[in-house]
């Protein structure tokens, strides 16, 4: 595995909030840049392996803690976490860093954010590599939470996260045990992230080779300070996003794209997802989709579980676009 690159940390004022940004690789605008977008319950830290790998190959790696996470501002009200807020944060971050165009790599909720970034501002993205969560076209007839409730019941975590105050349930956990469970669970079905079942779990959790006690401690220490409300608020905006994205019904993602998923990933086993990915639906909605990779035996947190493999997949794809930097101008009002 490539040696970990030195990671620089700073706060960047963007879109009215302060964003914590981790960077690796060359500084300045001369190098091609990669924007990494994390999911839940994660941080910039999920990308440490890919940052090291790509930084060693001349890429400027930029991995923010998204709004509500880590050392980035976390507004208390759920309605400040819409797709437009989060995409707006990323565009403002790119402007602040004077990066006219970037490669984008997203995972989990970060994949959803990245799909929306490409849908709303394809001019800022040279190419996309998304992990785990396929594009989900807007269905005019059914709101997302209604769909999940009908498919999996009221106890499904997406539905439970709609309840005010549910984030307080995380305080009952030993956070190290929570992250060990959350990152290593191989369950396929509706029980993933079921807080009640996770709290009742009393077996010793043996860490896999790809996850260390140091990794778990980093996440636990940060979340002990921040809590989970920020991440939960993304779920609370699912229906609001559905309403706000009505003008983009039927819109296509017009960015060169590679999609990667583990065959043991819950997101791959949701009803209809496999057929959508493999029988033309994803290609219809993402016309510039160039490749779909299904990694045997891999679970959800694939960029950590299969760090070297994912780093190579990302690099092999984005290097095709050359190392020249776009001359697209950023207007400053």
C-alpha positions in Angstrom: 0.0 0.0 0.0 1.2 3.5 -0.9 2.7 5.4 2.0 0.3 7.9 3.6 0.9 11.4 2.5 1.3 14.3 4.9 -2.1 15.8 5.5 -2.6 19.5 5.9 -5.6 20.8 7.8 -7.3 24.2 7.7 -10.6 26.0 8.0 -12.0 27.6 4.9 -14.9 30.2 4.9 -17.4 29.1 2.3 -21.1 29.6 1.7 -21.6 31.3 5.1 -20.0 28.4 7.1 -16.5 27.4 8.2 -15.4 24.2 6.6 -12.7 21.9 7.9 -10.6 20.8 4.9 -7.9 18.1 4.8 -5.5 18.3 1.9 -2.6 16.3 0.6 -0.3 16.5 -2.4 0.8 19.6 -4.3 -0.5 23.0 -3.3 -1.7 25.7 -5.6 -3.6 25.5 -8.9 -1.0 23.9 -11.1 -1.8 20.3 -10.1 -5.0 18.4 -11.1 -7.3 18.3 -8.0 -9.5 15.6 -6.6 -12.5 16.5 -4.3 -13.4 13.6 -1.9 -16.9 13.6 -0.5 -17.6 11.4 2.5 -20.8 9.8 3.8 -22.4 8.9 7.2 -21.2 8.2 9.9 -17.9 9.3 8.5 -15.5 12.2 8.1 -12.7 13.3 5.7 -10.7 10.6 7.4 -12.5 7.9 5.3 -10.3 9.0 2.3 -6.9 8.8 4.0 -5.7 5.9 1.9 -6.9 7.4 -1.5 -5.4 10.8 -0.6 -2.0 9.2 0.1 -2.1 7.2 -3.1 -3.1 10.0 -5.4 -1.0 12.7 -3.7 2.0 10.5 -4.5 1.0 10.6 -8.1 0.9 14.4 -8.3 -2.8 15.1 -7.5 -3.9 17.8 -5.1 -6.4 16.0 -2.8 -9.1 18.0 -1.0 -11.3 16.2 1.5 -13.7 18.4 3.6 -15.8 17.5 6.5 -19.2 18.2 5.1 -21.7 20.6 6.7 -22.7 19.2 10.1 -19.6 17.0 10.5 -16.3 17.2 12.4 -14.9 20.7 12.6 -17.3 22.1 9.9 -20.2 24.4 11.0 -23.3 22.4 12.0 -26.5 24.5 11.8 -29.1 23.1 14.2 -32.1 23.2 11.9 -32.6 20.3 9.5 -33.7 22.5 6.7 -30.2 23.9 6.4 -29.0 20.5 5.0 -30.7 20.4 1.6 -28.9 19.3 -1.5 -28.6 22.9 -2.5 -26.9 23.8 0.7 -24.4 21.0 0.5 -23.7 21.4 -3.2 -23.4 25.2 -2.5 -20.8 24.5 0.1 -18.7 22.5 -2.3 -18.9 25.1 -5.1 -18.0 27.8 -2.6 -15.1 25.7 -1.3 -13.8 25.2 -4.9 -14.1 29.0 -5.5 -12.2 29.7 -2.2 -9.5 27.3 -3.2 -9.5 28.7 -6.8 -10.1 25.3 -8.3 -12.2 25.9 -11.5 -12.7 22.1 -12.1 -12.0 19.0 -10.1 -12.3 15.2 -10.3 -14.9 14.1 -7.7 -14.9 10.9 -5.7 -18.0 10.3 -3.5 -19.2 7.5 -1.2 -22.5 6.8 0.6 -24.2 10.1 1.3 -21.2 11.7 -0.4 -22.1 9.8 -3.5 -25.6 11.3 -3.4 -24.1 14.8 -2.9 -21.7 14.1 -5.8 -24.5 13.0 -8.1 -26.3 16.2 -7.3 -23.2 18.3 -7.7 -22.8 16.8 -11.2 -26.5 17.3 -11.9 -26.5 21.0 -10.8 -22.9 22.1 -11.8 -21.4 19.7 -14.4 -19.1 22.5 -15.5 -17.1 22.2 -12.3 -16.5 18.4 -12.6 -13.9 16.8 -15.0 -15.0 13.3 -14.1 -16.8 11.4 -11.3 -16.0 8.2 -9.5 -18.9 7.3 -7.2 -18.9 4.4 -4.7 -21.7 2.3 -3.2 -24.8 4.5 -3.9 -26.1 4.6 -7.5 -27.8 7.6 -8.9 -31.4 7.7 -7.8 -33.7 9.5 -10.3 -36.5 11.5 -8.8 -39.8 9.7 -8.9 -42.6 12.2 -9.2 -45.2 9.9 -7.6 -43.6 8.9 -4.3 -41.6 10.7 -1.7 -38.4 8.9 -0.6 -39.4 8.4 3.1 -42.8 7.1 2.1 -41.0 4.6 -0.2 -38.6 3.4 2.5 -41.4 3.2 5.0 -43.5 1.0 2.7 -40.5 -1.2 1.8 -38.9 -1.7 5.2 -41.3 -0.4 7.9 -41.2 2.3 10.5 -38.1 0.8 12.3 -35.9 1.2 9.3 -33.1 3.6 10.1 -34.0 6.1 7.4 -37.5 6.3 8.8 -36.4 6.4 12.5 -34.0 9.3 11.7 -37.0 11.4 10.8 -38.0 11.5 14.5 -37.0 14.6 16.4 -34.4 13.9 19.0 -33.4 10.5 17.7 -29.8 11.6 17.5 -29.8 11.6 21.3 -29.9 7.8 21.2 -26.3 7.7 20.0 -25.2 9.0 23.4 -26.2 5.7 25.0 -23.4 4.0 23.0 -19.8 3.4 23.8 -18.8 5.2 20.6 -15.8 3.0 19.9 -18.1 0.0 19.9 -20.6 1.9 17.8 -18.1 2.6 15.1 -16.7 -1.0 15.2 -20.2 -2.2 14.6 -21.2 0.4 12.1 -18.1 0.0 9.9 -17.8 -3.8 10.0 -21.4 -5.0 9.9 -22.0 -7.3 6.9 -25.8 -7.5 7.3 -27.8 -7.4 4.1 -31.3 -6.3 4.8 -33.1 -3.7 6.8 -31.3 -4.1 10.1 -28.2 -2.1 9.3 -27.9 1.0 11.5 -30.7 -0.2 13.7 -29.8 1.6 16.9 -31.8 -0.6 19.2 -30.2 -3.8 17.8 -26.8 -2.2 17.9 -27.2 -1.2 21.5 -28.3 -4.8 22.4 -25.2 -6.3 20.7 -22.9 -7.6 23.4 -20.4 -9.8 21.6 -16.8 -8.9 21.2 -16.1 -7.1 17.9 -12.9 -8.2 16.3 -11.6 -5.6 14.0 -10.7 -6.6 10.4 -7.2 -6.1 9.1 -8.3 -2.9 7.2 -9.5 -1.1 10.4 -7.3 -0.2 13.4 -8.0 0.8 17.0 -6.5 4.1 16.0 -9.0 4.6 13.2 -11.9 3.8 15.6 -10.5 6.2 18.2 -10.2 9.0 15.7 -13.9 8.7 14.7 -15.1 8.2 18.3 -13.2 11.2 19.6 -14.5 13.6 16.9 -18.1 12.4 17.3 -17.9 12.6 21.0 -17.5 16.4 20.5 -19.9 16.9 17.7 -22.7 14.4 18.2 -24.7 12.9 15.3 -27.3 15.6 14.6 -25.5 17.0 11.6 -25.4 13.6 9.8 -28.9 12.7 10.8 -30.2 16.0 9.3 -29.2 14.8 5.8 -31.8 12.1 6.2 -34.4 14.6 7.4 -34.0 16.5 4.2 -34.8 13.5 1.9 -38.4 14.6 1.3 -37.5 18.3 1.2 -34.9 17.5 -1.5 -37.5 15.6 -3.4 -39.7 18.7 -3.4 -36.9 21.1 -4.3 -35.5 19.0 -7.0 -38.8 18.9 -9.0 -37.3 21.0 -11.8 -34.6 18.4 -12.4 -37.1 15.5 -12.8 -35.8 13.5 -15.8 -32.5 15.5 -15.9 -29.4 13.4 -16.8 -26.0 13.4 -15.2 -23.8 14.7 -18.0 -20.3 14.0 -16.5 -17.9 11.2 -17.4 -18.5 8.6 -14.7 -17.2 5.3 -13.2 -19.3 3.5 -10.5 -18.0 1.0 -8.0 -19.9 -1.1 -5.5 -19.2 -4.1 -3.3 -21.4 -7.1 -3.9 -21.9 -7.3 -0.1 -23.1 -3.7 0.2 -26.6 -3.1 1.5 -27.1 -0.3 -1.0 -26.5 -2.8 -3.8 -29.2 -5.1 -2.5 -32.1 -2.6 -2.1 -35.0 -3.6 -4.2 -34.5 -2.9 -7.9 -31.0 -1.5 -7.6 -29.1 -4.3 -9.3 -31.4 -4.4 -12.3 -31.2 -0.5 -12.5 -27.4 -0.6 -12.5 -26.9 -3.6 -14.9 -29.9 -3.4 -17.2 -29.6 0.0 -18.7 -31.3 2.3 -16.1 -28.1 3.9 -14.8 -26.6 4.3 -18.3 -29.9 6.0 -19.4 -29.7 8.5 -16.6 -25.9 8.9 -16.6 -25.2 8.8 -20.4 -21.5 9.3 -19.9 -21.2 6.3 -17.6 -18.1 4.5 -18.8 -17.7 1.6 -16.4 -19.4 -0.3 -13.6 -17.2 -2.3 -11.2 -18.7 -4.8 -8.7 -16.1 -5.9 -6.2 -16.6 -9.5 -4.9 -16.8 -9.9 -1.2 -16.6 -6.2 -0.4 -19.0 -4.4 2.0 -20.2 -0.8 2.3 -17.1 1.1 3.5 -15.3 0.0 0.4 -12.7 2.7 0.2 -11.3 1.6 3.5 -11.9 -2.1 3.2 -10.4 -2.4 -0.2 -8.2 0.7 0.0 -5.5 -0.3 -2.5 -8.0 -1.6 -5.0 -10.2 1.5 -4.9 -7.2 3.8 -5.1 -6.1 2.0 -8.2 -9.6 2.1 -9.8 -9.8 5.9 -9.1 -6.3 6.6 -10.5 -6.7 4.4 -13.6 -9.9 6.3 -14.5 -9.0 9.9 -13.8 -5.5 9.6 -15.4 -7.2 9.1 -18.8 -8.2 12.8 -18.6 -4.6 14.0 -18.6 -3.0 16.3 -16.0 -3.8 19.6 -17.7 -5.7 22.1 -15.5 -8.9 23.6 -16.9 -8.7 27.3 -17.8 -12.3 27.8 -16.8 -12.5 31.2 -15.1 -14.0 31.8 -11.7 -15.8 35.1 -11.6 -15.3 37.2 -8.5 -18.1 39.6 -7.7 
